[in-house]
């Protein structure tokens, strides 16, 4: 196996871990929804964060050029301004 193939495997494994973390977070939010509260904004934020992490992983592997490091900071400040 070449270094390139090993790097691709590592990238895929890292993305899989990110998606597993997202699934765990979403399932926690789903269990909270069984009551009277809904958490669509928290789910949306978790999905946005996971996508940002995946973009970062792909950018480091030279597979995604549109990655913006400051995107998540801007997004988090926007969420904070909503006072959620």
PDB file with SEQRES, HELIX, SHEET and CRYST1 records, atoms N, CA, C and O in Angstrom:
SEQRES   1 A   84  UNK UNK UNK UNK UNK UNK UNK UNK UNK UNK UNK UNK UNK          
SEQRES   2 A   84  UNK UNK UNK UNK UNK UNK UNK UNK UNK UNK UNK UNK UNK          
SEQRES   3 A   84  UNK UNK UNK UNK UNK UNK UNK UNK UNK UNK UNK UNK UNK          
SEQRES   4 A   84  UNK UNK UNK UNK UNK UNK UNK UNK UNK UNK UNK UNK UNK          
SEQRES   5 A   84  UNK UNK UNK UNK UNK UNK UNK UNK UNK UNK UNK UNK UNK          
SEQRES   6 A   84  UNK UNK UNK UNK UNK UNK UNK UNK UNK UNK UNK UNK UNK          
SEQRES   7 A   84  UNK UNK UNK UNK UNK UNK                                      
HELIX    1 AA1 UNK A    3  UNK A   32  1                                  30    
HELIX    2 AA2 UNK A   40  UNK A   60  1                                  21    
HELIX    3 AA3 UNK A   71  UNK A   81  1                                  11    
CRYST1    1.000    1.000    1.000  90.00  90.00  90.00 P 1           1          
ATOM      1  N   UNK A   1       0.851  -1.170   0.000  1.00  0.00           N  
ATOM      2  CA  UNK A   1       0.000   0.000   0.000  1.00  0.00           C  
ATOM      3  C   UNK A   1       0.900   1.237   0.000  1.00  0.00           C  
ATOM      4  O   UNK A   1       1.860   1.318   0.767  1.00  0.00           O  
ATOM      5  N   UNK A   2       0.584   2.176  -0.851  1.00  0.00           N  
ATOM      6  CA  UNK A   2       1.384   3.389  -0.943  1.00  0.00           C  
ATOM      7  C   UNK A   2       0.981   4.398   0.126  1.00  0.00           C  
ATOM      8  O   UNK A   2      -0.059   4.260   0.770  1.00  0.00           O  
ATOM      9  N   UNK A   3       1.812   5.403   0.302  1.00  0.00           N  
ATOM     10  CA  UNK A   3       1.499   6.461   1.267  1.00  0.00           C  
ATOM     11  C   UNK A   3       0.200   7.164   0.912  1.00  0.00           C  
ATOM     12  O   UNK A   3      -0.574   7.536   1.793  1.00  0.00           O  
ATOM     13  N   UNK A   4      -0.034   7.344  -0.380  1.00  0.00           N  
ATOM     14  CA  UNK A   4      -1.260   7.997  -0.835  1.00  0.00           C  
ATOM     15  C   UNK A   4      -2.489   7.192  -0.414  1.00  0.00           C  
ATOM     16  O   UNK A   4      -3.474   7.754   0.064  1.00  0.00           O  
ATOM     17  N   UNK A   5      -2.422   5.885  -0.594  1.00  0.00           N  
ATOM     18  CA  UNK A   5      -3.555   5.032  -0.217  1.00  0.00           C  
ATOM     19  C   UNK A   5      -3.771   5.055   1.297  1.00  0.00           C  
ATOM     20  O   UNK A   5      -4.910   5.062   1.763  1.00  0.00           O  
ATOM     21  N   UNK A   6      -2.689   5.066   2.054  1.00  0.00           N  
ATOM     22  CA  UNK A   6      -2.807   5.143   3.510  1.00  0.00           C  
ATOM     23  C   UNK A   6      -3.433   6.467   3.929  1.00  0.00           C  
ATOM     24  O   UNK A   6      -4.256   6.513   4.843  1.00  0.00           O  
ATOM     25  N   UNK A   7      -3.037   7.540   3.257  1.00  0.00           N  
ATOM     26  CA  UNK A   7      -3.589   8.853   3.570  1.00  0.00           C  
ATOM     27  C   UNK A   7      -5.083   8.896   3.253  1.00  0.00           C  
ATOM     28  O   UNK A   7      -5.865   9.452   4.024  1.00  0.00           O  
ATOM     29  N   UNK A   8      -5.480   8.312   2.125  1.00  0.00           N  
ATOM     30  CA  UNK A   8      -6.907   8.268   1.768  1.00  0.00           C  
ATOM     31  C   UNK A   8      -7.703   7.480   2.801  1.00  0.00           C  
ATOM     32  O   UNK A   8      -8.799   7.887   3.186  1.00  0.00           O  
ATOM     33  N   UNK A   9      -7.155   6.354   3.248  1.00  0.00           N  
ATOM     34  CA  UNK A   9      -7.842   5.539   4.253  1.00  0.00           C  
ATOM     35  C   UNK A   9      -8.002   6.336   5.541  1.00  0.00           C  
ATOM     36  O   UNK A   9      -9.060   6.297   6.169  1.00  0.00           O  
ATOM     37  N   UNK A  10      -6.953   7.061   5.937  1.00  0.00           N  
ATOM     38  CA  UNK A  10      -7.030   7.866   7.156  1.00  0.00           C  
ATOM     39  C   UNK A  10      -8.081   8.959   7.021  1.00  0.00           C  
ATOM     40  O   UNK A  10      -8.813   9.229   7.973  1.00  0.00           O  
ATOM     41  N   UNK A  11      -8.166   9.589   5.856  1.00  0.00           N  
ATOM     42  CA  UNK A  11      -9.159  10.641   5.624  1.00  0.00           C  
ATOM     43  C   UNK A  11     -10.568  10.066   5.740  1.00  0.00           C  
ATOM     44  O   UNK A  11     -11.438  10.656   6.380  1.00  0.00           O  
ATOM     45  N   UNK A  12     -10.781   8.924   5.122  1.00  0.00           N  
ATOM     46  CA  UNK A  12     -12.105   8.295   5.179  1.00  0.00           C  
ATOM     47  C   UNK A  12     -12.452   7.903   6.617  1.00  0.00           C  
ATOM     48  O   UNK A  12     -13.590   8.088   7.048  1.00  0.00           O  
ATOM     49  N   UNK A  13     -11.495   7.371   7.351  1.00  0.00           N  
ATOM     50  CA  UNK A  13     -11.742   6.997   8.748  1.00  0.00           C  
ATOM     51  C   UNK A  13     -12.058   8.223   9.603  1.00  0.00           C  
ATOM     52  O   UNK A  13     -12.922   8.164  10.478  1.00  0.00           O  
ATOM     53  N   UNK A  14     -11.367   9.322   9.354  1.00  0.00           N  
ATOM     54  CA  UNK A  14     -11.620  10.550  10.108  1.00  0.00           C  
ATOM     55  C   UNK A  14     -13.006  11.109   9.797  1.00  0.00           C  
ATOM     56  O   UNK A  14     -13.705  11.571  10.699  1.00  0.00           O  
ATOM     57  N   UNK A  15     -13.398  11.069   8.547  1.00  0.00           N  
ATOM     58  CA  UNK A  15     -14.745  11.516   8.169  1.00  0.00           C  
ATOM     59  C   UNK A  15     -15.790  10.609   8.817  1.00  0.00           C  
ATOM     60  O   UNK A  15     -16.819  11.089   9.293  1.00  0.00           O  
ATOM     61  N   UNK A  16     -15.534   9.317   8.836  1.00  0.00           N  
ATOM     62  CA  UNK A  16     -16.469   8.375   9.465  1.00  0.00           C  
ATOM     63  C   UNK A  16     -16.623   8.686  10.949  1.00  0.00           C  
ATOM     64  O   UNK A  16     -17.734   8.645  11.476  1.00  0.00           O  
ATOM     65  N   UNK A  17     -15.524   8.995  11.627  1.00  0.00           N  
ATOM     66  CA  UNK A  17     -15.603   9.346  13.050  1.00  0.00           C  
ATOM     67  C   UNK A  17     -16.419  10.615  13.251  1.00  0.00           C  
ATOM     68  O   UNK A  17     -17.200  10.709  14.198  1.00  0.00           O  
ATOM     69  N   UNK A  18     -16.243  11.589  12.366  1.00  0.00           N  
ATOM     70  CA  UNK A  18     -17.012  12.828  12.452  1.00  0.00           C  
ATOM     71  C   UNK A  18     -18.503  12.554  12.278  1.00  0.00           C  
ATOM     72  O   UNK A  18     -19.329  13.107  13.005  1.00  0.00           O  
ATOM     73  N   UNK A  19     -18.842  11.707  11.323  1.00  0.00           N  
ATOM     74  CA  UNK A  19     -20.247  11.368  11.098  1.00  0.00           C  
ATOM     75  C   UNK A  19     -20.822  10.556  12.260  1.00  0.00           C  
ATOM     76  O   UNK A  19     -21.991  10.719  12.608  1.00  0.00           O  
ATOM     77  N   UNK A  20     -20.016   9.689  12.856  1.00  0.00           N  
ATOM     78  CA  UNK A  20     -20.473   8.940  14.027  1.00  0.00           C  
ATOM     79  C   UNK A  20     -20.751   9.885  15.192  1.00  0.00           C  
ATOM     80  O   UNK A  20     -21.724   9.712  15.927  1.00  0.00           O  
ATOM     81  N   UNK A  21     -19.879  10.892  15.352  1.00  0.00           N  
ATOM     82  CA  UNK A  21     -20.082  11.891  16.405  1.00  0.00           C  
ATOM     83  C   UNK A  21     -21.366  12.670  16.148  1.00  0.00           C  
ATOM     84  O   UNK A  21     -22.114  12.960  17.082  1.00  0.00           O  
ATOM     85  N   UNK A  22     -21.626  13.012  14.888  1.00  0.00           N  
ATOM     86  CA  UNK A  22     -22.858  13.714  14.528  1.00  0.00           C  
ATOM     87  C   UNK A  22     -24.071  12.839  14.823  1.00  0.00           C  
ATOM     88  O   UNK A  22     -25.054  13.315  15.391  1.00  0.00           O  
ATOM     89  N   UNK A  23     -24.013  11.568  14.443  1.00  0.00           N  
ATOM     90  CA  UNK A  23     -25.127  10.657  14.715  1.00  0.00           C  
ATOM     91  C   UNK A  23     -25.417  10.561  16.207  1.00  0.00           C  
ATOM     92  O   UNK A  23     -26.576  10.545  16.622  1.00  0.00           O  
ATOM     93  N   UNK A  24     -24.359  10.498  17.010  1.00  0.00           N  
ATOM     94  CA  UNK A  24     -24.536  10.426  18.461  1.00  0.00           C  
ATOM     95  C   UNK A  24     -25.205  11.685  18.992  1.00  0.00           C  
ATOM     96  O   UNK A  24     -26.133  11.614  19.797  1.00  0.00           O  
ATOM     97  N   UNK A  25     -24.730  12.828  18.536  1.00  0.00           N  
ATOM     98  CA  UNK A  25     -25.295  14.098  18.993  1.00  0.00           C  
ATOM     99  C   UNK A  25     -26.755  14.241  18.566  1.00  0.00           C  
ATOM    100  O   UNK A  25     -27.591  14.702  19.344  1.00  0.00           O  
ATOM    101  N   UNK A  26     -27.061  13.843  17.326  1.00  0.00           N  
ATOM    102  CA  UNK A  26     -28.446  13.932  16.848  1.00  0.00           C  
ATOM    103  C   UNK A  26     -29.361  12.969  17.594  1.00  0.00           C  
ATOM    104  O   UNK A  26     -30.515  13.298  17.867  1.00  0.00           O  
ATOM    105  N   UNK A  27     -28.858  11.787  17.924  1.00  0.00           N  
ATOM    106  CA  UNK A  27     -29.696  10.835  18.668  1.00  0.00           C  
ATOM    107  C   UNK A  27     -29.972  11.341  20.076  1.00  0.00           C  
ATOM    108  O   UNK A  27     -31.057  11.121  20.614  1.00  0.00           O  
ATOM    109  N   UNK A  28     -28.988  12.026  20.683  1.00  0.00           N  
ATOM    110  CA  UNK A  28     -29.221  12.632  21.997  1.00  0.00           C  
ATOM    111  C   UNK A  28     -30.317  13.685  21.901  1.00  0.00           C  
ATOM    112  O   UNK A  28     -31.204  13.750  22.752  1.00  0.00           O  
ATOM    113  N   UNK A  29     -30.250  14.509  20.859  1.00  0.00           N  
ATOM    114  CA  UNK A  29     -31.270  15.540  20.683  1.00  0.00           C  
ATOM    115  C   UNK A  29     -32.631  14.933  20.392  1.00  0.00           C  
ATOM    116  O   UNK A  29     -33.653  15.452  20.841  1.00  0.00           O  
ATOM    117  N   UNK A  30     -32.652  13.826  19.638  1.00  0.00           N  
ATOM    118  CA  UNK A  30     -33.916  13.138  19.371  1.00  0.00           C  
ATOM    119  C   UNK A  30     -34.532  12.601  20.658  1.00  0.00           C  
ATOM    120  O   UNK A  30     -35.749  12.654  20.832  1.00  0.00           O  
ATOM    121  N   UNK A  31     -33.707  12.091  21.551  1.00  0.00           N  
ATOM    122  CA  UNK A  31     -34.242  11.560  22.805  1.00  0.00           C  
ATOM    123  C   UNK A  31     -34.805  12.687  23.666  1.00  0.00           C  
ATOM    124  O   UNK A  31     -35.750  12.471  24.426  1.00  0.00           O  
ATOM    125  N   UNK A  32     -34.241  13.872  23.555  1.00  0.00           N  
ATOM    126  CA  UNK A  32     -34.769  15.020  24.290  1.00  0.00           C  
ATOM    127  C   UNK A  32     -36.097  15.491  23.716  1.00  0.00           C  
ATOM    128  O   UNK A  32     -36.922  16.056  24.433  1.00  0.00           O  
ATOM    129  N   UNK A  33     -36.307  15.258  22.416  1.00  0.00           N  
ATOM    130  CA  UNK A  33     -37.541  15.696  21.764  1.00  0.00           C  
ATOM    131  C   UNK A  33     -38.754  14.865  22.164  1.00  0.00           C  
ATOM    132  O   UNK A  33     -39.888  15.234  21.861  1.00  0.00           O  
ATOM    133  N   UNK A  34     -38.523  13.761  22.832  1.00  0.00           N  
ATOM    134  CA  UNK A  34     -39.653  12.929  23.229  1.00  0.00           C  
ATOM    135  C   UNK A  34     -40.558  13.664  24.198  1.00  0.00           C  
ATOM    136  O   UNK A  34     -41.732  13.323  24.343  1.00  0.00           O  
ATOM    137  N   UNK A  35     -40.010  14.677  24.863  1.00  0.00           N  
ATOM    138  CA  UNK A  35     -40.809  15.514  25.738  1.00  0.00           C  
ATOM    139  C   UNK A  35     -41.550  16.563  24.927  1.00  0.00           C  
ATOM    140  O   UNK A  35     -41.976  16.301  23.802  1.00  0.00           O  
ATOM    141  N   UNK A  36     -41.699  17.732  25.488  1.00  0.00           N  
ATOM    142  CA  UNK A  36     -42.432  18.794  24.806  1.00  0.00           C  
ATOM    143  C   UNK A  36     -41.535  19.727  23.999  1.00  0.00           C  
ATOM    144  O   UNK A  36     -42.026  20.472  23.152  1.00  0.00           O  
ATOM    145  N   UNK A  37     -40.234  19.696  24.250  1.00  0.00           N  
ATOM    146  CA  UNK A  37     -39.325  20.607  23.558  1.00  0.00           C  
ATOM    147  C   UNK A  37     -38.844  20.014  22.246  1.00  0.00           C  
ATOM    148  O   UNK A  37     -38.658  18.803  22.120  1.00  0.00           O  
ATOM    149  N   UNK A  38     -38.652  20.876  21.291  1.00  0.00           N  
ATOM    150  CA  UNK A  38     -38.057  20.514  20.005  1.00  0.00           C  
ATOM    151  C   UNK A  38     -36.687  21.184  19.925  1.00  0.00           C  
ATOM    152  O   UNK A  38     -36.468  22.227  20.542  1.00  0.00           O  
ATOM    153  N   UNK A  39     -35.779  20.599  19.179  1.00  0.00           N  
ATOM    154  CA  UNK A  39     -34.420  21.127  19.087  1.00  0.00           C  
ATOM    155  C   UNK A  39     -33.936  21.225  17.639  1.00  0.00           C  
ATOM    156  O   UNK A  39     -32.835  20.766  17.336  1.00  0.00           O  
ATOM    157  N   UNK A  40     -34.728  21.811  16.740  1.00  0.00           N  
ATOM    158  CA  UNK A  40     -34.297  21.860  15.335  1.00  0.00           C  
ATOM    159  C   UNK A  40     -33.073  22.744  15.105  1.00  0.00           C  
ATOM    160  O   UNK A  40     -32.253  22.442  14.238  1.00  0.00           O  
ATOM    161  N   UNK A  41     -32.939  23.826  15.863  1.00  0.00           N  
ATOM    162  CA  UNK A  41     -31.793  24.704  15.668  1.00  0.00           C  
ATOM    163  C   UNK A  41     -30.521  24.029  16.170  1.00  0.00           C  
ATOM    164  O   UNK A  41     -29.464  24.165  15.554  1.00  0.00           O  
ATOM    165  N   UNK A  42     -30.614  23.312  17.270  1.00  0.00           N  
ATOM    166  CA  UNK A  42     -29.441  22.594  17.782  1.00  0.00           C  
ATOM    167  C   UNK A  42     -29.022  21.497  16.805  1.00  0.00           C  
ATOM    168  O   UNK A  42     -27.830  21.255  16.617  1.00  0.00           O  
ATOM    169  N   UNK A  43     -29.993  20.836  16.187  1.00  0.00           N  
ATOM    170  CA  UNK A  43     -29.677  19.813  15.184  1.00  0.00           C  
ATOM    171  C   UNK A  43     -28.998  20.458  13.980  1.00  0.00           C  
ATOM    172  O   UNK A  43     -28.001  19.952  13.467  1.00  0.00           O  
ATOM    173  N   UNK A  44     -29.554  21.576  13.544  1.00  0.00           N  
ATOM    174  CA  UNK A  44     -28.996  22.288  12.397  1.00  0.00           C  
ATOM    175  C   UNK A  44     -27.563  22.722  12.691  1.00  0.00           C  
ATOM    176  O   UNK A  44     -26.692  22.604  11.829  1.00  0.00           O  
ATOM    177  N   UNK A  45     -27.309  23.225  13.909  1.00  0.00           N  
ATOM    178  CA  UNK A  45     -25.978  23.643  14.303  1.00  0.00           C  
ATOM    179  C   UNK A  45     -25.018  22.449  14.320  1.00  0.00           C  
ATOM    180  O   UNK A  45     -23.881  22.566  13.863  1.00  0.00           O  
ATOM    181  N   UNK A  46     -25.466  21.309  14.842  1.00  0.00           N  
ATOM    182  CA  UNK A  46     -24.625  20.110  14.887  1.00  0.00           C  
ATOM    183  C   UNK A  46     -24.268  19.648  13.476  1.00  0.00           C  
ATOM    184  O   UNK A  46     -23.133  19.249  13.216  1.00  0.00           O  
ATOM    185  N   UNK A  47     -25.230  19.703  12.579  1.00  0.00           N  
ATOM    186  CA  UNK A  47     -24.979  19.310  11.186  1.00  0.00           C  
ATOM    187  C   UNK A  47     -24.006  20.281  10.519  1.00  0.00           C  
ATOM    188  O   UNK A  47     -23.106  19.855   9.796  1.00  0.00           O  
ATOM    189  N   UNK A  48     -24.176  21.562  10.752  1.00  0.00           N  
ATOM    190  CA  UNK A  48     -23.291  22.576  10.181  1.00  0.00           C  
ATOM    191  C   UNK A  48     -21.861  22.382  10.695  1.00  0.00           C  
ATOM    192  O   UNK A  48     -20.900  22.499   9.935  1.00  0.00           O  
ATOM    193  N   UNK A  49     -21.732  22.088  11.981  1.00  0.00           N  
ATOM    194  CA  UNK A  49     -20.418  21.876  12.575  1.00  0.00           C  
ATOM    195  C   UNK A  49     -19.745  20.630  11.984  1.00  0.00           C  
ATOM    196  O   UNK A  49     -18.549  20.648  11.695  1.00  0.00           O  
ATOM    197  N   UNK A  50     -20.507  19.562  11.808  1.00  0.00           N  
ATOM    198  CA  UNK A  50     -19.959  18.335  11.229  1.00  0.00           C  
ATOM    199  C   UNK A  50     -19.516  18.564   9.787  1.00  0.00           C  
ATOM    200  O   UNK A  50     -18.458  18.083   9.378  1.00  0.00           O  
ATOM    201  N   UNK A  51     -20.315  19.292   9.018  1.00  0.00           N  
ATOM    202  CA  UNK A  51     -19.929  19.603   7.640  1.00  0.00           C  
ATOM    203  C   UNK A  51     -18.659  20.446   7.594  1.00  0.00           C  
ATOM    204  O   UNK A  51     -17.810  20.253   6.723  1.00  0.00           O  
ATOM    205  N   UNK A  52     -18.533  21.371   8.524  1.00  0.00           N  
ATOM    206  CA  UNK A  52     -17.327  22.188   8.583  1.00  0.00           C  
ATOM    207  C   UNK A  52     -16.105  21.319   8.885  1.00  0.00           C  
ATOM    208  O   UNK A  52     -15.047  21.506   8.284  1.00  0.00           O  
ATOM    209  N   UNK A  53     -16.247  20.368   9.813  1.00  0.00           N  
ATOM    210  CA  UNK A  53     -15.144  19.467  10.135  1.00  0.00           C  
ATOM    211  C   UNK A  53     -14.765  18.608   8.932  1.00  0.00           C  
ATOM    212  O   UNK A  53     -13.582  18.378   8.681  1.00  0.00           O  
ATOM    213  N   UNK A  54     -15.756  18.138   8.194  1.00  0.00           N  
ATOM    214  CA  UNK A  54     -15.486  17.324   7.008  1.00  0.00           C  
ATOM    215  C   UNK A  54     -14.774  18.157   5.946  1.00  0.00           C  
ATOM    216  O   UNK A  54     -13.842  17.676   5.302  1.00  0.00           O  
ATOM    217  N   UNK A  55     -15.206  19.398   5.762  1.00  0.00           N  
ATOM    218  CA  UNK A  55     -14.526  20.282   4.816  1.00  0.00           C  
ATOM    219  C   UNK A  55     -13.071  20.482   5.220  1.00  0.00           C  
ATOM    220  O   UNK A  55     -12.179  20.495   4.372  1.00  0.00           O  
ATOM    221  N   UNK A  56     -12.837  20.637   6.524  1.00  0.00           N  
ATOM    222  CA  UNK A  56     -11.482  20.821   7.026  1.00  0.00           C  
ATOM    223  C   UNK A  56     -10.624  19.583   6.750  1.00  0.00           C  
ATOM    224  O   UNK A  56      -9.479  19.703   6.314  1.00  0.00           O  
ATOM    225  N   UNK A  57     -11.171  18.413   7.000  1.00  0.00           N  
ATOM    226  CA  UNK A  57     -10.457  17.155   6.758  1.00  0.00           C  
ATOM    227  C   UNK A  57     -10.101  17.030   5.281  1.00  0.00           C  
ATOM    228  O   UNK A  57      -8.968  16.697   4.935  1.00  0.00           O  
ATOM    229  N   UNK A  58     -11.070  17.299   4.416  1.00  0.00           N  
ATOM    230  CA  UNK A  58     -10.825  17.198   2.978  1.00  0.00           C  
ATOM    231  C   UNK A  58      -9.841  18.264   2.494  1.00  0.00           C  
ATOM    232  O   UNK A  58      -9.045  18.011   1.589  1.00  0.00           O  
ATOM    233  N   UNK A  59      -9.895  19.438   3.088  1.00  0.00           N  
ATOM    234  CA  UNK A  59      -8.957  20.501   2.725  1.00  0.00           C  
ATOM    235  C   UNK A  59      -7.526  20.094   3.075  1.00  0.00           C  
ATOM    236  O   UNK A  59      -6.600  20.329   2.299  1.00  0.00           O  
ATOM    237  N   UNK A  60      -7.352  19.485   4.244  1.00  0.00           N  
ATOM    238  CA  UNK A  60      -6.025  19.033   4.646  1.00  0.00           C  
ATOM    239  C   UNK A  60      -5.494  17.938   3.726  1.00  0.00           C  
ATOM    240  O   UNK A  60      -4.283  17.789   3.565  1.00  0.00           O  
ATOM    241  N   UNK A  61      -6.400  17.175   3.125  1.00  0.00           N  
ATOM    242  CA  UNK A  61      -6.013  16.108   2.205  1.00  0.00           C  
ATOM    243  C   UNK A  61      -5.917  16.613   0.767  1.00  0.00           C  
ATOM    244  O   UNK A  61      -5.774  15.828  -0.170  1.00  0.00           O  
ATOM    245  N   UNK A  62      -5.999  17.937   0.607  1.00  0.00           N  
ATOM    246  CA  UNK A  62      -5.944  18.572  -0.717  1.00  0.00           C  
ATOM    247  C   UNK A  62      -7.048  18.086  -1.655  1.00  0.00           C  
ATOM    248  O   UNK A  62      -6.822  17.902  -2.851  1.00  0.00           O  
ATOM    249  N   UNK A  63      -8.234  17.884  -1.103  1.00  0.00           N  
ATOM    250  CA  UNK A  63      -9.385  17.443  -1.889  1.00  0.00           C  
ATOM    251  C   UNK A  63     -10.521  18.448  -1.905  1.00  0.00           C  
ATOM    252  O   UNK A  63     -11.536  18.223  -2.563  1.00  0.00           O  
ATOM    253  N   UNK A  64     -10.364  19.562  -1.185  1.00  0.00           N  
ATOM    254  CA  UNK A  64     -11.424  20.568  -1.108  1.00  0.00           C  
ATOM    255  C   UNK A  64     -10.767  21.934  -0.979  1.00  0.00           C  
ATOM    256  O   UNK A  64     -10.071  22.204   0.000  1.00  0.00           O  
ATOM    257  N   UNK A  65     -10.986  22.787  -1.958  1.00  0.00           N  
ATOM    258  CA  UNK A  65     -10.298  24.074  -1.992  1.00  0.00           C  
ATOM    259  C   UNK A  65     -11.105  25.228  -1.399  1.00  0.00           C  
ATOM    260  O   UNK A  65     -10.533  26.276  -1.100  1.00  0.00           O  
ATOM    261  N   UNK A  66     -12.401  25.067  -1.222  1.00  0.00           N  
ATOM    262  CA  UNK A  66     -13.254  26.172  -0.787  1.00  0.00           C  
ATOM    263  C   UNK A  66     -13.368  26.288   0.725  1.00  0.00           C  
ATOM    264  O   UNK A  66     -14.235  27.008   1.220  1.00  0.00           O  
ATOM    265  N   UNK A  67     -12.521  25.600   1.463  1.00  0.00           N  
ATOM    266  CA  UNK A  67     -12.573  25.624   2.925  1.00  0.00           C  
ATOM    267  C   UNK A  67     -12.181  26.993   3.453  1.00  0.00           C  
ATOM    268  O   UNK A  67     -11.177  27.565   3.031  1.00  0.00           O  
ATOM    269  N   UNK A  68     -12.975  27.516   4.376  1.00  0.00           N  
ATOM    270  CA  UNK A  68     -12.697  28.799   5.012  1.00  0.00           C  
ATOM    271  C   UNK A  68     -12.579  28.556   6.510  1.00  0.00           C  
ATOM    272  O   UNK A  68     -13.559  28.200   7.165  1.00  0.00           O  
ATOM    273  N   UNK A  69     -11.378  28.749   7.053  1.00  0.00           N  
ATOM    274  CA  UNK A  69     -11.139  28.496   8.473  1.00  0.00           C  
ATOM    275  C   UNK A  69     -12.045  29.337   9.366  1.00  0.00           C  
ATOM    276  O   UNK A  69     -12.467  28.887  10.431  1.00  0.00           O  
ATOM    277  N   UNK A  70     -12.338  30.544   8.933  1.00  0.00           N  
ATOM    278  CA  UNK A  70     -13.100  31.472   9.765  1.00  0.00           C  
ATOM    279  C   UNK A  70     -14.609  31.296   9.623  1.00  0.00           C  
ATOM    280  O   UNK A  70     -15.377  31.979  10.301  1.00  0.00           O  
ATOM    281  N   UNK A  71     -15.034  30.399   8.760  1.00  0.00           N  
ATOM    282  CA  UNK A  71     -16.459  30.194   8.528  1.00  0.00           C  
ATOM    283  C   UNK A  71     -17.188  29.801   9.813  1.00  0.00           C  
ATOM    284  O   UNK A  71     -18.260  30.330  10.105  1.00  0.00           O  
ATOM    285  N   UNK A  72     -16.617  28.887  10.568  1.00  0.00           N  
ATOM    286  CA  UNK A  72     -17.280  28.416  11.784  1.00  0.00           C  
ATOM    287  C   UNK A  72     -17.302  29.502  12.854  1.00  0.00           C  
ATOM    288  O   UNK A  72     -18.275  29.605  13.601  1.00  0.00           O  
ATOM    289  N   UNK A  73     -16.262  30.305  12.943  1.00  0.00           N  
ATOM    290  CA  UNK A  73     -16.231  31.404  13.906  1.00  0.00           C  
ATOM    291  C   UNK A  73     -17.344  32.400  13.589  1.00  0.00           C  
ATOM    292  O   UNK A  73     -18.050  32.861  14.486  1.00  0.00           O  
ATOM    293  N   UNK A  74     -17.493  32.728  12.311  1.00  0.00           N  
ATOM    294  CA  UNK A  74     -18.561  33.638  11.889  1.00  0.00           C  
ATOM    295  C   UNK A  74     -19.927  33.049  12.209  1.00  0.00           C  
ATOM    296  O   UNK A  74     -20.819  33.746  12.691  1.00  0.00           O  
ATOM    297  N   UNK A  75     -20.081  31.755  11.934  1.00  0.00           N  
ATOM    298  CA  UNK A  75     -21.347  31.087  12.176  1.00  0.00           C  
ATOM    299  C   UNK A  75     -21.670  31.041  13.669  1.00  0.00           C  
ATOM    300  O   UNK A  75     -22.809  31.292  14.066  1.00  0.00           O  
ATOM    301  N   UNK A  76     -20.673  30.723  14.497  1.00  0.00           N  
ATOM    302  CA  UNK A  76     -20.897  30.672  15.938  1.00  0.00           C  
ATOM    303  C   UNK A  76     -21.250  32.045  16.492  1.00  0.00           C  
ATOM    304  O   UNK A  76     -22.081  32.149  17.394  1.00  0.00           O  
ATOM    305  N   UNK A  77     -20.639  33.089  15.974  1.00  0.00           N  
ATOM    306  CA  UNK A  77     -20.984  34.436  16.444  1.00  0.00           C  
ATOM    307  C   UNK A  77     -22.406  34.796  16.011  1.00  0.00           C  
ATOM    308  O   UNK A  77     -23.119  35.493  16.733  1.00  0.00           O  
ATOM    309  N   UNK A  78     -22.814  34.324  14.840  1.00  0.00           N  
ATOM    310  CA  UNK A  78     -24.193  34.541  14.384  1.00  0.00           C  
ATOM    311  C   UNK A  78     -25.173  33.834  15.319  1.00  0.00           C  
ATOM    312  O   UNK A  78     -26.188  34.410  15.709  1.00  0.00           O  
ATOM    313  N   UNK A  79     -24.871  32.597  15.673  1.00  0.00           N  
ATOM    314  CA  UNK A  79     -25.734  31.835  16.592  1.00  0.00           C  
ATOM    315  C   UNK A  79     -25.795  32.529  17.946  1.00  0.00           C  
ATOM    316  O   UNK A  79     -26.865  32.623  18.546  1.00  0.00           O  
ATOM    317  N   UNK A  80     -24.654  33.015  18.433  1.00  0.00           N  
ATOM    318  CA  UNK A  80     -24.638  33.727  19.702  1.00  0.00           C  
ATOM    319  C   UNK A  80     -25.493  34.994  19.651  1.00  0.00           C  
ATOM    320  O   UNK A  80     -26.122  35.367  20.642  1.00  0.00           O  
ATOM    321  N   UNK A  81     -25.509  35.645  18.502  1.00  0.00           N  
ATOM    322  CA  UNK A  81     -26.310  36.869  18.374  1.00  0.00           C  
ATOM    323  C   UNK A  81     -27.808  36.576  18.411  1.00  0.00           C  
ATOM    324  O   UNK A  81     -28.608  37.463  18.707  1.00  0.00           O  
ATOM    325  N   UNK A  82     -28.187  35.334  18.112  1.00  0.00           N  
ATOM    326  CA  UNK A  82     -29.593  34.946  18.174  1.00  0.00           C  
ATOM    327  C   UNK A  82     -30.072  34.693  19.590  1.00  0.00           C  
ATOM    328  O   UNK A  82     -31.275  34.602  19.834  1.00  0.00           O  
ATOM    329  N   UNK A  83     -29.135  34.579  20.528  1.00  0.00           N  
ATOM    330  CA  UNK A  83     -29.461  34.324  21.943  1.00  0.00           C  
ATOM    331  C   UNK A  83     -30.274  33.049  22.133  1.00  0.00           C  
ATOM    332  O   UNK A  83     -31.317  33.052  22.786  1.00  0.00           O  
ATOM    333  N   UNK A  84     -29.780  31.966  21.553  1.00  0.00           N  
ATOM    334  CA  UNK A  84     -30.481  30.677  21.660  1.00  0.00           C  
ATOM    335  C   UNK A  84     -30.058  29.969  22.912  1.00  0.00           C  
ATOM    336  O   UNK A  84     -30.532  28.867  23.188  1.00  0.00           O  
TER     337      UNK A  84                                                      
END                                                                             
